Amino acid sequence: MSLKPIVIDNLQNQDSKFELTVLGCSGGPLDGRNCSYLLKNTTLTYNEIVDKDLKDQFICIDAGSGISALSDLINNIKNKKVMSENYLLELYTDSLSVDAYTNCQTLIPFNWSAKEKEKISPYGYSINILKLLKNIFITHSHFDHLSAAIINSPALHSKIVYGSNVTLSNIKKNIFNDAVWPNLITQDGTFLELKELLQGEWFPLNKTYRIKCFQNNHGSYLDNITGERKIYESSAYLINHLNSGRNLLLFGDVEPDSESKQNNYAGKNHIIWNEISQFIINGNLAGIMIECSNLPITNSNEPLYGHMSPLHLISEFLNLRDIVLEKLLQKKGNNNNICNNNNNSCLKGLNVIITHIKESEDGLDPRKRILKELQRLDEMNNLGLIFTIALPGLTYVL
């Protein structure tokens, strides 16, 4: 596959923006490039963070990839390959160039300069970076969002792992139990310390960010003890940058509310949409990262297994649009002609980064097909969303 280089925007006037680095984003069954994201402010480079020994300047959301992915990323930077080649795209013969999947305004290399650290190995430098990582946020306890936190745990000294009560209970009881894996969870934070986030409440993380955790549905399972069918809980994180007031919403795995309703339990996405609607109205939502695991479907009743397809994801954005329009109507009055049922643009220009795409057994690039279908449905519904397909090793400024 021939890949053309990407034109990279510089970071001038990018102060107080989110810098999101994708370590992994595959929805499986591929191992090794699963969901994990580093997030920091654009005002600091990773060189500055390491050279000045600055702790608590970046966070990690999910940990399906870790030291290996970061080491590969740094090695590719040294070899000037990170922006022109991509591991997941090279799995398929029909993939497009990297830039064909990227529509957000600013795409940059990982914010680190190889020249300053040529004598340090990629592995050594990745360890130096992760030593300064303090906070890890886990959306749910499935291995494709957690495996690196397990395998890397002997090297992850003094880390705090945040999540819902259910997620943390699963991690402690079923993984770090001296049977599946050594118990490296400690009250004093020597290795990993677990901290529960209360649902729907702002948590003041540090001087840069506050974070709100929302529960959402990720399918259901049959309880082996009671025989009852229960909802599997995942989470979404709303991250607020205190100085700028900008917000970024990141989902773990999630199903549409319509699927929850079909299975006779309450959907929860509308709660999240209601929360972020005012940020959209005020222009303070930098973007949404959300999964679209499944290939386009022709039958809306096909099983989703707790995930999204393009059709269902667009239906969720239509729900979000309706909530925003309702608030606009309440604000401006019913006489203000701000809404025409088929011609409104309240979501126009909103960055949506698609993640957790499942690899395709037919040998054809699933990312290309999902992006094409999302763009088709977006145009059909006149939403004006800007879709980007997340790729490992790339850094997006939002």
WODA-V869938 format. One record per residue. N is the residue number from 1. RES is the residue in three letters. SS is DSSP state (H for helix, E for strand, - for the rest). PHI is phi in whole degrees, -180 to 180 (none if undefined). D_FIRST is the distance of its C-alpha to the first C-alpha in Angstrom with 2 decimals. Layout:
N/RES/SS/PHI/D_FIRST, N/RES/SS/PHI/D_FIRST
This chain:
1/MET/-/none/0.00, 2/SER/-/-91/3.79, 3/LEU/-/-118/6.34, 4/LYS/-/-87/9.87, 5/PRO/-/-67/12.86, 6/ILE/-/-96/15.24, 7/VAL/-/-82/18.83, 8/ILE/-/-103/21.07, 9/ASP/-/-72/24.60, 10/ASN/-/-82/27.36, 11/LEU/-/-99/29.75, 12/GLN/-/-62/32.83, 13/ASN/-/63/35.05, 14/GLN/-/-101/32.97, 15/ASP/-/-57/36.00, 16/SER/-/62/36.73, 17/LYS/-/-108/33.31, 18/PHE/E/-83/31.32, 19/GLU/E/-114/28.48, 20/LEU/E/-110/26.40, 21/THR/E/-104/23.97, 22/VAL/E/-93/21.89, 23/LEU/E/-81/22.06, 24/GLY/E/-159/20.94, 25/CYS/-/-154/20.74, 26/SER/E/-71/19.71, 27/GLY/-/-90/22.46, 28/GLY/-/90/22.15, 29/PRO/-/-75/22.63, 30/LEU/-/-60/20.05, 31/ASP/-/-105/22.07, 32/GLY/-/103/21.48, 33/ARG/-/-131/19.84, 34/ASN/E/-88/22.70, 35/CYS/-/-64/24.52, 36/SER/E/-167/25.96, 37/TYR/E/-139/26.40, 38/LEU/E/-100/28.24, 39/LEU/E/-131/30.30, 40/LYS/E/-149/32.41, 41/ASN/E/-85/33.92, 42/THR/-/-72/32.27, 43/THR/-/-75/35.46, 44/LEU/-/-124/34.72, 45/THR/-/-93/31.86, 46/TYR/H/-68/31.25, 47/ASN/H/-59/32.65, 48/GLU/H/-65/35.84, 49/ILE/H/-61/36.05, 50/VAL/H/-74/35.87, 51/ASP/H/-63/37.97, 52/LYS/-/-97/40.66, 53/ASP/-/54/40.54, 54/LEU/-/-92/40.23, 55/LYS/-/-89/40.33, 56/ASP/-/65/39.68, 57/GLN/-/-103/37.43, 58/PHE/E/-147/34.38, 59/ILE/E/-128/34.02, 60/CYS/E/-122/31.67, 61/ILE/E/-111/31.15, 62/ASP/E/65/30.38, 63/ALA/E/-143/29.46, 64/GLY/-/-75/26.90, 65/SER/-/-131/25.06, 66/GLY/-/-154/26.94, 67/ILE/H/-59/27.38, 68/SER/H/-62/24.34, 69/ALA/H/-65/21.94, 70/LEU/H/-68/23.88, 71/SER/H/-64/23.90, 72/ASP/H/-63/20.12, 73/LEU/H/-61/19.92, 74/ILE/H/-66/22.51, 75/ASN/H/-64/20.96, 76/ASN/H/-67/17.64, 77/ILE/H/-64/19.89, 78/LYS/H/-60/21.67, 79/ASN/-/-96/18.54, 80/LYS/-/56/17.35, 81/LYS/-/-114/14.04, 82/VAL/-/-64/15.12, 83/MET/-/-95/14.35, 84/SER/-/-116/10.91, 85/GLU/-/-129/9.28, 86/ASN/-/-148/10.45, 87/TYR/-/-57/11.47, 88/LEU/-/-68/11.98, 89/LEU/H/-72/8.75, 90/GLU/H/-74/7.02, 91/LEU/H/-75/9.77, 92/TYR/-/-127/8.55, 93/THR/-/-81/6.52, 94/ASP/-/-104/7.79, 95/SER/-/-66/7.33, 96/LEU/-/-92/7.98, 97/SER/-/-71/8.26, 98/VAL/H/-55/10.83, 99/ASP/H/-68/13.68, 100/ALA/H/-68/13.45, 101/TYR/H/-99/14.87, 102/THR/-/-121/17.49, 103/ASN/-/-121/20.66, 104/CYS/-/-70/23.36, 105/GLN/-/-65/24.90, 106/THR/E/-128/24.21, 107/LEU/E/-124/21.22, 108/ILE/E/-130/21.92, 109/PRO/-/-68/20.94, 110/PHE/-/-51/23.09, 111/ASN/-/-77/26.52, 112/TRP/-/-151/27.21, 113/SER/-/-105/27.58, 114/ALA/H/-67/26.59, 115/LYS/H/-62/29.09, 116/GLU/H/-76/32.02, 117/LYS/H/-134/31.28, 118/GLU/-/-62/29.73, 119/LYS/-/-83/32.29, 120/ILE/-/-98/31.53, 121/SER/-/-68/28.84, 122/PRO/H/-55/26.14, 123/TYR/H/-65/28.04, 124/GLY/H/-62/31.31, 125/TYR/H/-73/30.23, 126/SER/H/-64/28.87, 127/ILE/H/-65/32.30, 128/ASN/H/-61/34.04, 129/ILE/H/-68/32.33, 130/LEU/H/-70/33.04, 131/LYS/H/-61/36.62, 132/LEU/-/-93/37.21, 133/LEU/-/-77/35.82, 134/LYS/-/-110/38.87, 135/ASN/E/-120/37.97, 136/ILE/E/-121/35.60, 137/PHE/E/-111/35.61, 138/ILE/-/-106/34.74, 139/THR/-/-79/34.36, 140/HIS/-/-165/35.23, 141/SER/-/-97/35.54, 142/HIS/-/-68/32.74, 143/PHE/H/-61/30.90, 144/ASP/H/-72/27.46, 145/HIS/H/-118/29.24, 146/LEU/-/-141/31.49, 147/SER/H/-58/30.32, 148/ALA/H/-68/29.64, 149/ALA/H/-64/33.09, 150/ILE/H/-79/34.53, 151/ILE/H/-66/32.80, 152/ASN/-/-81/32.89, 153/SER/H/-56/36.47, 154/PRO/H/-61/38.28, 155/ALA/H/-97/36.59, 156/LEU/-/-100/37.13, 157/HIS/-/-74/40.67, 158/SER/-/55/42.52, 159/LYS/E/-114/40.09, 160/ILE/E/-108/41.22, 161/VAL/E/-104/39.38, 162/TYR/E/-104/40.15, 163/GLY/E/178/39.98, 164/SER/-/-72/42.18, 165/ASN/H/-58/45.10, 166/VAL/H/-64/43.43, 167/THR/H/-62/40.20, 168/LEU/H/-67/42.14, 169/SER/H/-63/44.54, 170/ASN/H/-62/41.77, 171/ILE/H/-63/40.29, 172/LYS/H/-72/43.71, 173/LYS/H/-76/45.13, 174/ASN/H/-103/42.25, 175/ILE/-/-122/40.11, 176/PHE/E/-85/42.06, 177/ASN/-/-127/45.05, 178/ASP/-/66/45.38, 179/ALA/-/-118/44.27, 180/VAL/-/-72/40.61, 181/TRP/E/-155/40.22, 182/PRO/-/-55/42.82, 183/ASN/-/-79/44.56, 184/LEU/-/-104/43.33, 185/ILE/E/-89/44.57, 186/THR/-/-128/47.50, 187/GLN/-/-69/49.92, 188/ASP/-/-88/50.03, 189/GLY/-/77/46.27, 190/THR/-/-57/45.98, 191/PHE/-/-114/42.65, 192/LEU/E/-116/41.81, 193/GLU/E/-116/44.20, 194/LEU/E/-97/43.83, 195/LYS/E/-134/44.89, 196/GLU/E/-78/45.19, 197/LEU/-/-104/44.31, 198/LEU/-/-75/46.66, 199/GLN/E/-67/45.14, 200/GLY/-/73/45.23, 201/GLU/-/-121/46.86, 202/TRP/E/-67/45.65, 203/PHE/E/-112/45.28, 204/PRO/E/-75/45.82, 205/LEU/-/-74/43.25, 206/ASN/-/-161/43.98, 207/LYS/-/-75/44.77, 208/THR/-/-102/41.32, 209/TYR/E/-128/40.51, 210/ARG/E/-126/42.26, 211/ILE/E/-135/40.56, 212/LYS/E/-121/41.51, 213/CYS/E/-102/40.49, 214/PHE/E/-122/40.41, 215/GLN/E/-81/40.51, 216/ASN/E/-140/38.39, 217/ASN/E/-94/37.98, 218/HIS/E/-131/35.22, 219/GLY/E/79/36.55, 220/SER/E/-143/39.57, 221/TYR/E/-146/40.72, 222/LEU/E/-97/43.84, 223/ASP/-/-66/46.14, 224/ASN/-/-67/47.10, 225/ILE/-/-90/50.56, 226/THR/-/-90/51.72, 227/GLY/-/78/49.73, 228/GLU/-/-83/48.97, 229/ARG/E/-87/45.67, 230/LYS/E/-124/44.63, 231/ILE/E/-74/42.06, 232/TYR/E/-90/39.33, 233/GLU/E/-93/39.30, 234/SER/E/-122/36.37, 235/SER/E/-139/36.57, 236/ALA/E/-123/35.30, 237/TYR/E/-118/36.02, 238/LEU/E/-101/37.20, 239/ILE/E/-109/37.02, 240/ASN/E/-110/39.39, 241/HIS/E/-85/39.28, 242/LEU/-/-64/42.99, 243/ASN/-/-70/43.21, 244/SER/-/-94/41.12, 245/GLY/-/81/41.74, 246/ARG/-/-76/38.06, 247/ASN/E/-133/36.74, 248/LEU/E/-134/33.51, 249/LEU/E/-110/33.34, 250/LEU/E/-125/31.13, 251/PHE/E/-96/31.27, 252/GLY/-/-87/30.76, 253/ASP/-/-80/30.47, 254/VAL/-/-157/32.51, 255/GLU/-/-107/33.58, 256/PRO/-/-70/34.92, 257/ASP/H/-60/38.67, 258/SER/H/-64/38.90, 259/GLU/H/-69/37.79, 260/SER/H/-60/40.37, 261/LYS/H/-62/43.03, 262/GLN/H/-62/42.21, 263/ASN/-/-98/42.85, 264/ASN/-/66/46.08, 265/TYR/-/-139/45.36, 266/ALA/-/-74/45.06, 267/GLY/-/-75/41.79, 268/LYS/-/-125/41.35, 269/ASN/H/-64/38.56, 270/HIS/H/-62/41.13, 271/ILE/H/-66/42.87, 272/ILE/H/-68/39.80, 273/TRP/H/-60/39.27, 274/ASN/H/-63/42.91, 275/GLU/H/-65/42.60, 276/ILE/H/-89/39.77, 277/SER/H/-59/41.07, 278/GLN/H/-68/43.37, 279/PHE/H/-66/40.63, 280/ILE/H/-66/38.74, 281/ILE/H/-61/41.98, 282/ASN/H/-84/42.61, 283/GLY/-/76/39.09, 284/ASN/-/-108/38.74, 285/LEU/E/-101/35.80, 286/ALA/E/-72/32.69, 287/GLY/E/168/30.42, 288/ILE/E/-129/29.88, 289/MET/E/-106/27.38, 290/ILE/E/-147/27.59, 291/GLU/E/-79/25.93, 292/CYS/-/-147/24.57, 293/SER/-/-71/23.87, 294/ASN/E/-99/24.15, 295/LEU/-/-65/22.27, 296/PRO/-/-54/24.15, 297/ILE/-/-120/27.41, 298/THR/-/-100/29.86, 299/ASN/-/-117/32.92, 300/SER/-/-66/34.03, 301/ASN/-/-94/36.01, 302/GLU/-/-63/33.13, 303/PRO/-/-64/33.39, 304/LEU/-/-107/31.38, 305/TYR/-/55/32.48, 306/GLY/-/82/33.13, 307/HIS/-/-127/29.90, 308/MET/-/-110/28.72, 309/SER/E/-115/26.90, 310/PRO/H/-54/26.02, 311/LEU/H/-60/29.35, 312/HIS/H/-73/31.35, 313/LEU/H/-66/29.78, 314/ILE/H/-62/30.61, 315/SER/H/-63/34.09, 316/GLU/H/-67/34.50, 317/PHE/H/-70/33.66, 318/LEU/H/-66/36.19, 319/ASN/H/-63/38.68, 320/LEU/H/-62/37.94, 321/ARG/H/-59/38.42, 322/ASP/H/-63/41.74, 323/ILE/H/-66/42.97, 324/VAL/H/-64/42.17, 325/LEU/H/-63/43.85, 326/GLU/H/-62/46.87, 327/LYS/H/-69/47.34, 328/LEU/H/-65/47.00, 329/LEU/H/-64/49.61, 330/GLN/H/-64/51.91, 331/LYS/H/-76/51.54, 332/LYS/H/-101/52.01, 333/GLY/-/95/54.29, 334/ASN/-/-68/54.05, 335/ASN/-/-82/55.17, 336/ASN/-/-85/52.12, 337/ASN/-/-83/49.64, 338/ILE/-/-94/46.50, 339/CYS/-/-134/45.10, 340/ASN/-/-118/44.46, 341/ASN/-/-50/43.18, 342/ASN/-/-113/40.25, 343/ASN/-/-148/39.83, 344/ASN/-/-136/39.61, 345/SER/-/-139/37.17, 346/CYS/-/-69/38.34, 347/LEU/-/-103/34.85, 348/LYS/-/-59/33.16, 349/GLY/-/88/30.82, 350/LEU/-/-73/30.78, 351/ASN/E/-75/27.62, 352/VAL/E/-126/26.37, 353/ILE/E/-100/23.70, 354/ILE/E/-94/22.49, 355/THR/E/-134/22.20, 356/HIS/-/61/22.71, 357/ILE/E/-76/20.31, 358/LYS/-/-79/20.59, 359/GLU/-/-68/17.70, 360/SER/-/-101/17.55, 361/GLU/-/-79/18.84, 362/ASP/-/-86/17.62, 363/GLY/-/83/13.96, 364/LEU/-/-105/13.05, 365/ASP/-/-63/12.17, 366/PRO/H/-71/15.76, 367/ARG/H/-67/15.25, 368/LYS/H/-64/14.13, 369/ARG/H/-69/17.13, 370/ILE/H/-68/19.54, 371/LEU/H/-62/18.86, 372/LYS/H/-61/19.35, 373/GLU/H/-71/22.51, 374/LEU/H/-62/23.90, 375/GLN/H/-67/23.61, 376/ARG/H/-65/25.28, 377/LEU/H/-68/28.06, 378/ASP/H/-63/28.53, 379/GLU/H/-66/29.10, 380/MET/H/-61/31.37, 381/ASN/-/-100/33.48, 382/ASN/-/54/33.42, 383/LEU/-/-87/32.62, 384/GLY/-/76/30.57, 385/LEU/-/-74/28.60, 386/ILE/E/-107/25.58, 387/PHE/E/-93/22.92, 388/THR/E/-127/20.31, 389/ILE/E/-92/18.16, 390/ALA/-/-63/18.81, 391/LEU/-/-133/16.09, 392/PRO/-/-66/17.27, 393/GLY/-/90/17.95, 394/LEU/-/-99/18.42, 395/THR/E/-123/21.92, 396/TYR/E/-113/23.37, 397/VAL/E/-105/26.73, 398/LEU/-/-128/28.90
